[in-house]
């Protein structure tokens, strides 16, 4: 198969602490991208200087500077400047495994019905050490309903988009910035409504957990963003009669409550947890047990051995994160009910 052209895009705002490592993981790919476009979104630190230093050694790196406008407009600016058939976003604090593009792009060349491919990820800390593996739900093919129920991609650095599919979905929607986030999830949902998705079942992304991240700083606001994305796409697709919104709303609230607990902030937990239980009592009860078992397993692993760095871990084998049987049954049921491609009009830009 002929080599497929790829552009890596990276929005960066005051990312001097991490952008060098993130860029290194991109330029070190076994199948290098044709272009690497970094949009410095009005940084006031050394972000631009670090990117320029990398660009001096790697001509494929292009730096675009703009006044601070937010990650949505930064990503869209990078897409507008790109020329490749495939677009591979990466955040300025995440890492790619050296074989990320080698494994993510060819499946899109083989399946012309697929709008994007996605892989699994590992959560890492500020020192690139693995904290735990992300979810592994096994969703493939037509997957809109399952993606509405659970964000199986998990973050914006885990997907490679077919350019035509990305543009047909309208790119990253600025409305998501009004919500506070979820622009990558909203884009993925809109593409999944039109086309198939391809799962690459390997842990090829290091997703950095930061105490300053949006979901960590504002768990309930992150819940609102996720629900807004689900509601928006369900309305665009005419899917209002399904239970997915209720299930997704309950799951998002449980995630928010768990993050508050991790921060030892109990003020919001009773209200959020009560609403989650009212929306979906059985799933909430099962989810609590799963979360407690996963937490115990992670603590046991952390106390037994020093965590390896992301690049030291085999990308093929990972821990089998527990998923409650009710969620598995729901995903299996929705897989049989996935609608054919839906023609959506792009949202306002």
C-alpha positions as CSV (number, residue, x, y, z in Angstrom):
1,X,0.0,0.0,0.0
2,X,1.3,3.5,-0.9
3,X,2.4,5.6,2.0
4,X,-0.4,7.9,3.3
5,X,0.3,11.5,4.0
6,X,-0.2,12.6,7.6
7,X,-0.1,15.9,9.5
8,X,0.3,16.0,13.2
9,X,-1.3,19.0,14.8
10,X,-0.6,20.3,18.3
11,X,-2.2,23.3,20.1
12,X,0.1,24.7,22.8
13,X,-0.5,27.3,25.5
14,X,2.1,27.9,28.2
15,X,3.3,24.3,27.7
16,X,7.0,24.8,28.2
17,X,7.2,22.1,30.8
18,X,5.9,19.4,28.5
19,X,5.9,20.5,24.8
20,X,9.5,19.4,24.2
21,X,8.8,15.8,25.3
22,X,5.5,15.7,23.3
23,X,7.2,17.0,20.1
24,X,10.0,14.5,20.6
25,X,7.5,11.6,20.6
26,X,6.1,12.9,17.3
27,X,9.4,13.5,15.4
28,X,10.7,10.1,16.7
29,X,7.9,8.1,15.0
30,X,8.9,5.0,13.0
31,X,6.7,6.4,10.3
32,X,7.2,10.2,10.6
33,X,4.4,12.6,9.7
34,X,4.8,14.7,6.6
35,X,4.0,17.8,8.6
36,X,4.0,18.7,12.3
37,X,2.1,22.0,12.9
38,X,2.3,23.5,16.4
39,X,0.0,26.5,17.1
40,X,1.3,28.6,19.9
41,X,-2.0,30.0,21.3
42,X,-0.6,33.2,22.9
43,X,1.8,31.6,25.3
44,X,3.7,33.9,27.7
45,X,6.4,31.3,28.6
46,X,9.1,29.6,26.6
47,X,6.8,27.4,24.5
48,X,7.5,29.1,21.2
49,X,11.3,29.0,21.8
50,X,11.2,25.3,22.6
51,X,9.2,24.6,19.4
52,X,11.6,26.7,17.3
53,X,14.6,24.7,18.6
54,X,12.9,21.4,17.6
55,X,12.0,23.0,14.2
56,X,15.7,23.9,13.6
57,X,16.5,20.2,13.7
58,X,13.4,18.9,12.0
59,X,12.2,20.8,8.9
60,X,8.8,19.1,9.1
61,X,7.9,21.1,12.2
62,X,6.0,24.4,11.5
63,X,5.2,26.9,14.3
64,X,2.2,29.2,14.0
65,X,1.7,31.9,16.6
66,X,-1.7,33.5,17.3
67,X,-3.2,35.6,20.1
68,X,-4.8,33.5,22.8
69,X,-8.0,32.1,21.3
70,X,-8.5,28.7,22.9
71,X,-7.6,25.2,21.8
72,X,-10.6,24.9,19.4
73,X,-9.4,27.7,17.2
74,X,-5.8,26.6,17.6
75,X,-6.6,23.2,16.2
76,X,-8.7,24.6,13.4
77,X,-5.9,26.9,12.4
78,X,-3.5,23.9,12.3
79,X,-6.0,22.0,10.1
80,X,-6.4,24.9,7.8
81,X,-2.6,25.1,7.3
82,X,-2.2,21.4,6.7
83,X,-2.1,19.6,3.4
84,X,-2.3,15.9,4.3
85,X,-5.0,13.3,3.8
86,X,-5.0,12.4,7.5
87,X,-4.9,14.6,10.6
88,X,-3.4,13.3,13.8
89,X,-4.0,15.6,16.8
90,X,-1.8,15.5,20.0
91,X,-2.0,17.7,23.0
92,X,1.2,19.5,24.1
93,X,1.5,17.4,27.3
94,X,0.8,13.9,25.9
95,X,3.1,11.3,24.4
96,X,2.9,8.9,21.4
97,X,4.5,5.5,21.3
98,X,7.1,5.4,18.6
99,X,4.9,3.2,16.4
100,X,1.7,5.2,16.9
101,X,1.4,6.5,13.3
102,X,2.7,3.2,11.9
103,X,-0.2,1.4,13.5
104,X,-2.9,4.0,13.4
105,X,-2.8,5.2,9.7
106,X,-2.8,2.0,7.6
107,X,-6.2,0.8,8.9
108,X,-7.7,4.0,7.5
109,X,-6.1,3.3,4.2
110,X,-7.6,-0.1,4.1
111,X,-11.1,0.8,5.3
112,X,-12.4,3.8,3.3
113,X,-15.7,3.7,5.3
114,X,-13.8,4.7,8.5
115,X,-13.7,8.3,9.5
116,X,-11.1,7.8,12.3
117,X,-9.0,5.2,14.0
118,X,-8.3,5.2,17.7
119,X,-6.1,3.4,20.2
120,X,-5.9,2.7,23.9
121,X,-4.0,4.9,26.3
122,X,-2.2,4.9,29.6
123,X,-2.5,7.6,32.2
124,X,0.9,9.1,33.1
125,X,2.2,11.6,35.7
126,X,4.5,14.5,35.3
127,X,7.5,12.2,35.1
128,X,6.1,10.0,32.3
129,X,5.4,7.2,34.8
130,X,2.4,5.0,34.2
131,X,-0.3,5.4,36.8
132,X,-2.8,3.0,35.2
133,X,-4.4,1.9,31.9
134,X,-7.3,3.7,30.3
135,X,-10.6,1.9,29.4
136,X,-10.8,-0.9,26.8
137,X,-14.3,-1.3,25.5
138,X,-13.6,-2.9,22.1
139,X,-15.9,-0.6,20.0
140,X,-15.4,-0.9,16.2
141,X,-17.4,-0.3,13.0
142,X,-20.6,1.7,13.3
143,X,-20.3,2.9,16.9
144,X,-22.2,6.2,17.4
145,X,-24.6,4.8,20.0
146,X,-21.8,3.2,22.0
147,X,-19.7,6.4,21.8
148,X,-22.7,8.4,23.1
149,X,-23.0,6.0,26.0
150,X,-19.3,5.9,26.9
151,X,-16.4,7.9,25.5
152,X,-14.3,4.9,24.4
153,X,-11.6,7.1,22.8
154,X,-11.0,8.8,26.1
155,X,-8.9,11.9,25.0
156,X,-8.0,14.0,22.0
157,X,-4.5,12.5,21.4
158,X,-5.8,8.9,20.7
159,X,-7.5,9.4,17.3
160,X,-6.3,9.9,13.7
161,X,-8.9,11.4,11.4
162,X,-9.5,11.1,7.7
163,X,-9.3,14.7,6.5
164,X,-12.5,14.5,4.4
165,X,-14.5,13.1,7.4
166,X,-13.1,15.8,9.7
167,X,-14.1,18.6,7.4
168,X,-17.5,17.1,6.7
169,X,-18.2,17.1,10.4
170,X,-17.3,20.8,10.5
171,X,-14.0,20.6,12.4
172,X,-13.7,21.4,16.0
173,X,-16.8,23.3,17.2
174,X,-16.2,26.7,19.0
175,X,-19.4,26.1,20.9
176,X,-17.5,23.5,23.0
177,X,-15.3,26.3,24.4
178,X,-18.5,28.1,25.6
179,X,-19.2,24.9,27.6
180,X,-15.6,24.7,28.8
181,X,-14.4,21.7,26.8
182,X,-15.3,18.3,25.1
183,X,-14.5,19.6,21.6
184,X,-12.6,16.5,20.7
185,X,-15.5,14.2,21.9
186,X,-18.1,16.3,20.0
187,X,-16.0,16.0,16.8
188,X,-15.6,12.2,17.3
189,X,-19.4,11.8,17.8
190,X,-20.2,13.7,14.6
191,X,-17.8,11.7,12.6
192,X,-19.1,8.4,14.1
193,X,-22.6,9.5,13.0
194,X,-21.4,9.5,9.4
195,X,-18.9,6.7,9.2
196,X,-17.3,3.7,10.8
197,X,-14.5,3.9,13.3
198,X,-11.4,1.6,13.6
199,X,-10.1,0.3,16.9
200,X,-6.3,-0.3,17.2
201,X,-6.2,-2.4,20.4
202,X,-2.8,-1.2,21.6
203,X,-1.7,1.2,24.3
204,X,-0.1,3.8,22.1
205,X,-0.7,7.1,23.9
206,X,0.5,8.4,27.2
207,X,-2.3,10.7,28.5
208,X,-0.8,13.0,31.1
209,X,-2.8,13.6,34.3
210,X,-2.3,17.1,35.6
211,X,-3.8,18.7,38.7
212,X,-4.3,21.8,36.5
213,X,-6.3,20.0,33.8
214,X,-9.8,21.0,33.2
215,X,-11.4,17.8,34.4
216,X,-9.3,17.8,37.6
217,X,-9.9,21.5,38.4
218,X,-13.7,21.4,37.6
219,X,-15.1,17.9,37.7
220,X,-18.7,19.1,37.6
221,X,-18.0,21.4,34.7
222,X,-16.4,18.5,32.8
223,X,-19.7,16.6,33.4
224,X,-21.7,19.4,31.9
225,X,-19.4,19.5,28.8
226,X,-19.8,15.7,28.2
227,X,-23.6,15.9,28.6
228,X,-23.8,18.9,26.3
229,X,-21.9,17.0,23.6
230,X,-24.2,14.0,23.9
231,X,-27.3,16.1,23.9
232,X,-26.1,18.1,20.9
233,X,-25.4,15.0,18.7
234,X,-28.5,13.1,19.8
235,X,-30.6,16.1,18.8
236,X,-28.8,16.4,15.4
237,X,-29.4,12.7,14.8
238,X,-33.0,12.6,16.1
239,X,-32.2,10.1,18.8
240,X,-34.2,11.6,21.6
241,X,-36.2,8.5,22.4
242,X,-33.3,6.4,23.6
243,X,-32.2,5.9,27.2
244,X,-28.6,6.7,26.3
245,X,-28.8,10.3,27.6
246,X,-30.0,9.1,31.0
247,X,-27.3,6.5,31.2
248,X,-24.6,8.8,30.0
249,X,-25.7,11.6,32.4
250,X,-25.5,9.2,35.3
251,X,-22.1,7.9,34.3
252,X,-20.7,11.4,33.8
253,X,-22.0,12.3,37.3
254,X,-20.3,9.2,38.8
255,X,-17.0,10.2,37.2
256,X,-17.4,13.7,38.6
257,X,-18.2,12.4,42.1
258,X,-15.2,10.1,42.0
259,X,-12.8,13.0,41.1
260,X,-14.2,15.0,43.9
261,X,-13.5,12.1,46.3
262,X,-9.9,11.8,44.9
263,X,-9.4,15.5,45.7
264,X,-10.9,14.9,49.2
265,X,-13.6,17.5,48.4
266,X,-16.8,16.0,49.8
267,X,-19.0,19.1,49.5
268,X,-20.5,18.2,46.1
269,X,-20.3,14.4,46.3
270,X,-23.7,13.7,48.0
271,X,-25.7,15.8,45.6
272,X,-23.9,14.5,42.4
273,X,-24.0,10.9,43.6
274,X,-27.7,11.1,44.5
275,X,-28.6,12.4,41.0
276,X,-26.5,9.7,39.4
277,X,-28.3,7.0,41.4
278,X,-31.7,8.5,40.5
279,X,-30.8,8.5,36.8
280,X,-29.5,4.9,36.8
281,X,-29.6,3.1,40.1
282,X,-28.4,-0.4,39.0
283,X,-25.5,0.9,37.0
284,X,-24.5,3.2,39.9
285,X,-24.4,0.4,42.4
286,X,-22.3,-1.8,40.0
287,X,-20.0,1.1,39.1
288,X,-19.2,1.8,42.8
289,X,-18.0,-1.8,43.3
290,X,-15.9,-1.7,40.1
291,X,-14.3,1.6,41.1
292,X,-13.4,0.4,44.6
293,X,-11.8,-2.8,43.2
294,X,-9.9,-0.9,40.5
295,X,-8.6,1.6,43.1
296,X,-7.5,-1.1,45.4
297,X,-5.7,-2.9,42.6
298,X,-3.9,0.3,41.5
299,X,-2.8,1.1,45.1
300,X,-1.5,-2.5,45.5
301,X,0.5,-2.3,42.3
302,X,1.9,1.2,43.2
303,X,3.0,-0.1,46.6
304,X,4.6,-3.3,45.2
305,X,6.7,-1.8,42.4
306,X,8.0,1.5,41.1
307,X,5.9,2.5,38.1
308,X,7.7,2.3,34.8
309,X,7.7,5.1,32.3
310,X,5.3,5.1,29.4
311,X,8.0,4.2,26.8
312,X,9.2,1.2,29.0
313,X,5.8,-0.6,28.9
314,X,4.8,-3.1,26.3
315,X,2.1,-1.4,24.2
316,X,0.4,-4.7,23.4
317,X,-0.3,-6.0,26.9
318,X,-2.1,-4.0,29.6
319,X,-4.1,-4.5,32.7
320,X,-7.7,-5.7,32.2
321,X,-9.6,-2.8,33.6
322,X,-12.8,-4.0,35.1
323,X,-16.1,-3.0,33.3
324,X,-19.3,-3.8,35.0
325,X,-21.5,-6.5,33.3
326,X,-24.4,-4.2,32.9
327,X,-22.3,-1.8,30.8
328,X,-21.0,-4.7,28.7
329,X,-24.6,-5.8,28.1
330,X,-25.7,-2.3,27.1
331,X,-22.7,-1.9,24.7
332,X,-23.5,-5.3,23.1
333,X,-27.2,-4.3,22.7
334,X,-26.3,-1.0,21.2
335,X,-23.9,-2.6,18.8
336,X,-26.9,-4.4,17.2
337,X,-28.9,-1.1,17.0
338,X,-26.3,1.2,15.5
339,X,-28.0,3.3,12.8
340,X,-26.6,3.6,9.2
341,X,-24.7,6.7,8.3
342,X,-26.6,9.9,9.2
343,X,-26.2,13.1,7.2
344,X,-25.7,15.9,9.7
345,X,-25.4,19.5,9.0
346,X,-22.3,21.1,10.5
347,X,-22.9,23.2,13.5
348,X,-22.3,26.9,13.5
349,X,-18.7,28.0,13.3
